[in-house]
Amino acid sequence: MGKDIGLGAKAPPRRGLRRVSRTSAFSEVVRDHMDWPPPFVLPETPCEELVRLMREHPASAALVSTGDGRIKGIVTEQDVARKLAYYTPGATQVEEIMSAPVLTIHEDDYLFHAIATMRRRDLRHMPAVDRHGRVVGMLHLHVAMAAASSTLMEQIDRLTHEETLEGLHQVKAEQVDVAETLFAENVPTPEIQGLLTQINNDIYRRILELKLREMEEEGWGGPPARFCVIVMGSGGRGESFLFPDQDNGFILEDYADEQHGAIDTFFIELAERMTRALDHVGIRLCRGFVMATNPLWRKTLSQWHAQIGYWLQRPNILTLRLADIFFDFQSVFGEHALSDALRGSITQSIKGQYLFLREMQRVQENHGVALGLFGRLTPDRQPGPHQGKLNLKYHGLLPLVEAIRLLALREGISHTGTLARIAALHEKGVLDRNEQDYLSGGFHHLTRLVLRQQMADFKAGQDVSAYVSPRALSAREKDMLKYALQAIDALRQRVKTEFTADIF
């Protein structure tokens, strides 16, 4: 007799009536709308037992899983009605009527992505999984679409255009309209940044799938080693604005030295195709060459460990800048376990590297805030198109991100997002309640001003930048900006004292 083999306890998914805005599908994730996980049955479970389990739960679908938790298939109400009723004996094993393979969605994916996937594949149900691939819930199409007004469905379709470079170019262009929609509804800017990052990550994924198919069709075969693709900088923190450059790399599983020629040749080719395609659709080539085409950013897991060890033992201008770029990485494609292993190693190894962290602080020391004497805003005075404007990225967000990163690295915090790091530092007692409030609020305000400026620049046909004119700010916005910059400056002074023992 078959049995229910649920995959373990987990906090229940969120259920019940929710306040739905016009932009919920863009600002909320799958976890916000998924139902409880369906029942699990073994492949040899009799169909009559399956029907009983679905009736008792009640459930509109059941997952067929092996003993090790691997999903093998799914049986829906339609399968029961079409394949089982009146046609199949009750003793027939479930694997004979199940549908396979099973497409899953990550619980942290944005709802719009799930809606588009289910509509394209004509799916009524999709299991939601966590980072380790464990099923944690079930998303139903009718529930997901209830969060998306009919006026947004066309926008969702444009954000998930067909798998061609021209289609993905349209996806990239659509980001501006989505950002404007969310901004107009007063969605917090960090959430909009998270969505923009997610869209860019989805572009990475679709380009890589496209290029891997091309290479296989051309005779290259499949990847000769397991690998993952990482993004760094603002993308790694989940804090992208409208038009970020590429900052990417590869982590490869370890392989024998004699295989290097064949394996590296494959990944050089993949990196070249990936970066060219990303540039074509609107994610521009990195002028600093921080891309997987550069062997500095394309390494095996052991080589990454060795390189990071070298950086930590020899802190100089070059190694500190490379580390500063790298430390905020996240995986966007492939074997995430490789990225997780590297992240865990870095978090532990850097925690006690006080000399390295001190030198990193000194490199960042000149990245001050846009405040002068008596707390006055200090715009750029250099002749040119930005004269009289405030560079809120370089003299606002950058010093905040850097100072918070230093504290997080010292405390062994593995989060990469600035707000998540601030919250974790508060939980550890490193930041008091007022510091957390001012710094988090400052991050929200600065990102909102920068994003608003970028959208205005884009509409005006100008180069998109983070330069904001003080005249474009209301009196309240100026006051909030001053408070934010004062809090960031106080944090910088504190970090300087703690890391260098200098008090002046």
N, C-alpha and C positions, 0 to 999 in steps of 0.2 A: 504493500500500500504506500502511495506517495505521501509526502509530508511537507508542511510549510517550512522553508528553510530561510526565514528572514535573516538579513545580514547584520544584525546587531542593533542595539539601542542607540538612539540619537535624539537630540532635541527635536520636538515635533515641528513640522513646517507651519508657517503662518497660515491661518485660515480665517474664514468669516468675511463679513462685509468690510470693504475698504473704501476710503474716499479716493475717487479716481479723477485725476485731472486730465486735460487734453494731452499731456506729455508723459503720463505714467509709463507708457511702453518704452520711452527713451530713458527715463530716470530711475526706473526700478529694475531689479534683477529677477531671475527665475525663482530664486528662493522666496521672494515676496509673494508668489502666486502658486507655488506648487502644492499639491495635495500630499497626503500620507503615501509612503511607498506601497506599491501593490503587493499582493501575496507572491511568494516565490515557490516554485515547484521544481522537482527534479525532472530530467528528461523522460524518465521511465514512469512518471506518475500517470495513473489511469485517468482518462478524460472525465469520468464520472466524479472522481475525487476533485479534479480541477473545478468543475462546475460548482461543487459543494463549497469549496473555498471562496470562489468569487461571489457566491450568494451570501455567505456568512459575513464577509468583510464589511459591506458589500463593495465590489470593485468592478470597474468596467474593463479591466485587463489584468493579466497575471504574467509575471516574468519567469522564463525557464532558465534555470541556473544550475551549473555543475556544483559539486561539493566544495570547490575552492572559491566559489563566489563569482566565477566568470559568467557573464550573461550569454546565453546561447540562443535565445529566441524570445518571442512574445506571443501571447494568445489574447486577442481582444474579443469583445462581445460579438463583433462581426464574424470573427473566425468561428466562434461557437455556433452562431446562427447559420453560417454558410457551409461550414465543413463538418460540423458535429451533429446537429439536430437532424434526425431521420436518416442520416447517411452513414454515420460511424458508430460502431459498437462502443458502449461505455468503457469497456476494458482496454480500448486502444490507447497506446502510450501518447502522451502529450507531444513529444517531439515529432510525431507524424502529422500533426495539424498546425504546429506553431509557424509563425513567420520569422524569417531570419535573413540577414543579420539585423541586429537591433541598433538603431541610431539613437545616441544619447546626447544630452545637452548638459553643460556644466552649470551647477547651481548659482555660480557668480556671473554667468553670462547675462547680458542685458536682455530684457523681455522682447525687444523688437527683433533681435537676432533669432530668438526661438520662434516667434510668430512667422517670420519669413521662411525659416527652415521647414517648419511644419506645413506651411501653405505650398511651398515648392514641391515637397515630397508627398503631399496629400496624406499627412499623418494627423490622426485625431488625438494621439497620446504620445508623449515622449518621456522616457525615464530621465531624471536629473541625477547627476553624479557629483561627488566631491572631487577634490584634487587627486585623491588616490584611486579614483575610478569606482568607488563604492556607491551604490544606488541609495539616495537619501530622500527621494520623493518622486512624484509623477506630475508632469505638467499636462493639462488638458487644453486643447486648442480653444474651445469655447470660453474657458476661463481667461486665457491669455488675451484673446481678442476683445473681451469685455473691458480690458484696461486701455484699449486703443480705439479712439474715436474713428469713425469712418473717414474723416478728413485727413487722418494721419496715415492711413493704409497706403496711399500712393507714395508718401514720403518714405515709409518703411520699404516699399518695393524698390525705390531708387537707391536706398542705402544698402540694399542687398542685391545689386544688379548681377547679371549673368557673369559666368566665370571667364571673362576675356579681359585683356588689358584696357580696352576702350570702356568696357563696362565698369571696371574698377576705377578708371579715371573719373567716371560720373559719380561713383560712390564718394570719392575724395572731394569732389566739388560740392556734393550735397551736404557735407559737414557744416558749411557756413549757415545754410538755411536751418538746419537742426539746432545749431547753437543759438541762433537768433530766436527760434521758437521757444526754447527752454529759458533763455535769458529773459524774454518778455513775460514769462510766467513766474519769474523770480525763483527759479530753481537755483539752489546754491551753486556758485561757480565751481567749487571742487567736484561736485557731481557732474557738471557739464564736462570738466576736464577728464573725469573718469570715463565718460561716454566717448569723448573724442579719442582717448587712448584706446578704448575697446574697438572702435571702428578701425583705427590704424592697425591694431593687432590682428583684426580680422582680415585686413588687406594683406598683411604679411602672410597669414595662414593660407589664404586663397592663392596668392602668387606662388608660394612654395609648392603647393599641391599642383598647380598648373605647370611649373617648371620641372618638377620631378616627373610628371607624366610625359612632358616633352622629351626629357633626357632618356627615359625608358624607351619611348617610341623610336628614338634615334640610335638606340643600341648601347647606351651607357649602362643599362640595367638599373636596379634599385640601389639605394644607398648602401655602400659596402660596410658601414659601421653605424651603430645607433648614434644619434646626435640630437641636440636641441639648438634652437635659435634663440638668442637673447637680445633684448633691447636695453639700452642704458640711458642715463640722463633723465630728462623729464618723462619719457615714455616708460622707463623702468620704475619711476615713482608713481605712475598713473596720473601725471599732472601735465599732460600735453595741452598746448594751445592750438591754434588753427593750422599752422604750417610748419611743423617741426622738421628738422633735417634728420637724416638717417644716423643713428648710433647703434650699430648692431654687431653681433659676433656669433661664433659657433662654439659649442662645447661638444667634443666628440668622446665617445667611450674609448678607453685605452686599447691599443692594438700593438702587435709585434712590430719592431723597427723595420723588418724586411718588407712589411706591407705598406710602408709610408708612401712610396712612389705612387702606387695605384689608388690608395685611399685619398691622399691629399689632392691628387689630380682631379678626382671626382668632386671634392668639396670646393676646390678653386673654381671649377666650372659652375657649380651650383651657386656659389657666392656671386660670381660675375653676372649670371642671369638674374638672380634675385635683386641685386642692387640696381642694375639697369632698368628692370621692370618697375621697381619702386620709384625710381626717379621719373620714369615715364608717366606714372599715374599721379604724381604730385608730391611724393615724399622724397625730397631732394637729396642728392649725394652730399655726404658730409665733407665739408671743405678741409677738415682736419684728418680725413681718411680714417675715421673710427668706424670701420666696416669690416665685414667678414672677408673681404677680398685682401685685406692686410693680414699677413700671418701673425701679427701681434695680437689680433683679436680672433684668431681661428686656431684653437688648441684642443688637445685631449684633456680630460679631467686631471690627469697627473701633471701635465704641463702647466695647466692653470694653477694648480697648487704650488708648483715650483716657482712660477712667475710671481705669484702673490707673496710667497716667502721671500723672494729676492727684493720685492718692493719694500716689504716690512723691515728687512735688515739693512737696506741702503736707501734711506729717505733723502732724496735730492729733488731739485726742481722738476726734473722729468718724471721720476717715479711717482712723486706726489700728485702730479697732474694726471697721470695715467690712472692712478688709483681713484682719484676724485671722480673721473669719468665712469669708472667701472663699478664702484661700490653700490650703485642703485639699480643694478641689473634685475630683470625678471625674464622668465622664459615665456615665449609666445608661440612656439611650435616644436613638436617632436617629443623626445623623452624628457618630461619635466623632472624626473628623478635625478638626472644629471645636474640640473640647475639647483635642485633642492640640496643635493650633496655638497655642492660648492658653496652654497649660501650658508649651510650649517658649519662648514669648515672655516669660512671667513669670520663668521660671528664669534666663534670660539677663539680663533687664533689672534684676532686683532684686539680682543678685550683687554689684554695686559700690555699692549705695545705702546707704552706711554711716550717714549721718545718719538716714535713715528707720528702719533697723534699730535704731539706738541709741534713737530715740524710742519704737519699739515695745517695746523692753526696759523702758524707764522706765514705760510704761503697765502692764506686767505685773509690775512690781517688788513690789507688795504682795501678790501671789498666793503666799504662803509655805506651807510644809508644816506639818503638825500636830505640831510638836515645840517644846517649850519649853526652859527651862534644864536643863542636865545630861542632855539627850537624852530628856526625858520626853514621853510622848504628851499632847497638849493637846486635850481634847474641847471641844465647843461649850458655852459657859457662859450663853448667852442663855436666859431662861425660855421654855419651850415644849416641844413634843413631842420635839425633838431634843436637849434639854439633856443633857449628859453623854455625847454620842455624837460620833464622829469623822466629819467630812465628807470621805471619802476621794476623792471626785471633785474637789472644789474645793481641798482642801488636800493632795492627793497626785498624782492623775493630771494635773490641769490645769497645775501648775507644771512637771511633767516634759514634757508635750506641748509647752508653749509654749517652753521652753528648747531642746528638741531641734529644734523648727521653726525657731527663729531661727538656730541653727547650720547647719541644712540649707539655708536660704535664702541665708545668707552664702556657703556653699560651692558653690552652684549645683546642689544635689541635687534631682532632680525627683520623688522618691518622696513620697508623702503619708502612708503608714502610719508610726507611731512606731517600731516595731521595725525596719522597713526603713530608716528614716532613721538609727537608731542603728548598724545594720550598715554602712551606707554611710559614715557619719562615721568608724567604726573603720577601714574600708578606706582612707580618705583620710589616716589618721594623726591625725585631730582628737581622737578618743577612744582612749585606750590600752586594752589588753586588760581590765584590771581595771575601768575605767569602763564599758566595754561590758557586761561580765558583771553588774556590780551594777545598772546601769540597766535592762538587759533583764530580769534576774531581778526587780527591783522592779516593773516594769510587769506581769509575769506575776502576781506576788503581789497587787498592788493590784486588778487587774481581777478576779481570782478572789474576793477578799473582797467587792467591790462586787456582782458577779453573784450570789454566794450570798445576800447581803442582799436583793437585789431579788427573788429567787425566794421567800425567806422572807416578805417583805412581801406579795407577791402571794397566797401561800397563806393568810396571815392576814387578807386582805381589807383591808390598809392601803395607803396611798399608797406607790408604789414609789419608793425613794430610794437615795442612796449613803451614808446615815448608818449607821455601824456602831458598836455598843456595844463598848467595850473588854472588857466582861465576857463577850462572846460569843466572844472570841478565846482560843485556847490560849496557854500560855506561849511555845511555839515560834513561833506565828503572830505574837505581839507582838514577839518578838525580830526575826523576819524583817521585820516592818513597820518597826521602828525603823531597821534597817540600810538598808532601801529609802528611807525618808524622809531619812536622813542623806546617802545618795548623791545624792538629788535636790537637797537643800539645797546640797551642795558644788558640784553642777553649776550651780545658780542663781548662787552667788557667783562662780564662774568666768566665767559668761556676763556678769554685771554688770561684772566687771573688764575683760573683753575688749572689751565694746561701749561702755563709758562711761569707762574708765580710772580709775573710782572703786575704791578698795581698802577702803573702810569702808562 
